[in-house]
Amino acid sequence: MNASMPSIPIARPALGDQEAAALRRVIQSGWVTQGPEVAAFENEFANFVGAAHACAVSNCTTALHLALKAVGVVAGDEVITVSHSFIATANAIRYCDALPVFVDIEADGYNIDPNLIEAAITPRTKAILCVHQLGMPCDLRAIVEIGKRHSIPVIEDAACASGSEILWDGQWEKIGKPHGDIACFSFHPRKVITTGDGGMLTTSSPEYDRKFRLWRQHGMSVTDTTRHGSKQVIFEDYDELGYNYRMTDLQAAIGREQLRRLPGLVRERRQLAEAYREHLSSLDLTLPIEPSWARSNWQSFCVGLPLQMDQRTVMQMLLDQGISTRRGIMNIHLEKAYCSQGSHRVATRLTRSVSAQERTIILPLFSRMTDIELSRVAEALRQNFAAAMTDAPLLLS
Ligand SMILES: Cc1ncc(COP(=O)(O)O)c(C=O)c1O
């Protein structure tokens, strides 16, 4: 790498003066958790996605845990999902002592193949946990219909999908509306909007929302704001096991600023994704497909490599030029934490999931990425294309 050339990260949070001012406001207010900023962020997020309820939590993993608990997943139950996801998707199922049941992804994308779901259903199936992977909406219409047909709740792992949209009955609607029973979001710094860490649950069910609020705060019968504002002494009760899954007001204040910026951030990312398409169209890469009924927030731009190209080699070549990439989305069933019997069930062949992990790379894409930076990534790929090829097609492990 040319020493004068700045490196290009895989992602960069879009945080600025507004977020800093919001933090100052909270610090000066003296109320730093489960207070007015959290309530305001919840209202604004609910309005943004068009959901009746939104409940803020500490991250998306805790959101998934509460969602699964709310729909009644308990020990011994099965939850259908993908192995091709961040490990938290399946971990949340295991927190309920339930079994993740893995099905493969579709042939032309990185989301669950709805055609494989029904064959994986057993009498023990308690939920379908679909993922809007990399911000690209999965085929929710088909999945929700399967859920309805079998009376199985659908939970959306929308960790990556703040600002993504889906065409629903002729209207573009935000992911999180929710079209399934509950949607769970992440505000980790790799996502389009961030609160450092953070999560949100959206639902149309007041009962689910009530449970989320109870469980996120140790199962405490009275909220902090109620107790604080009461003219009478109140003693709280703890009737069921709860957790500390709270979001702080510091995080929520940042989240409110981020949410205001979200439409602009998504517009900017769409332009970057388009620019990648133009720059990369002449290379033998499989570019991501956006179905006609989906609008990605372009959290990530994932490209498929030709069969002869070695993934690690090309990633290293780019890193040597100061360009960070990531391998395709992991496969949970291949990790040691999932090697024991009873940790999961594989319901279909997972060939496409494994192939996507081994044969794709994620390119840098972030707010305020310049034309020069994007061209540098494309040019580095072009220059190293031939050198990263092996003679024989690589076999999948
Ligand atoms: C698909 C998916 N699900 C769940 C999570 C977990 O989110 P968090 O880190 O907010 O717990 C992530 C985070 O990267 C994710 O990508």
The ligand as an ORCA input file, in Angstrom:
! r2SCAN-3c Opt
* xyz 0 1
  C     -28.656    -10.825     11.245
  C     -28.258    -10.387     12.616
  N     -28.971    -10.771     13.672
  C     -28.655    -10.390     14.922
  C     -27.572     -9.572     15.167
  C     -27.224     -9.203     16.567
  O     -27.343     -7.821     16.765
  P     -26.716     -7.123     18.062
  O     -25.254     -7.057     17.851
  O     -27.372     -5.787     18.108
  O     -27.079     -7.967     19.231
  C     -26.802     -9.140     14.096
  C     -25.648     -8.272     14.349
  O     -24.760     -8.108     13.589
  C     -27.140     -9.550     12.773
  O     -26.426     -9.164     11.713
*
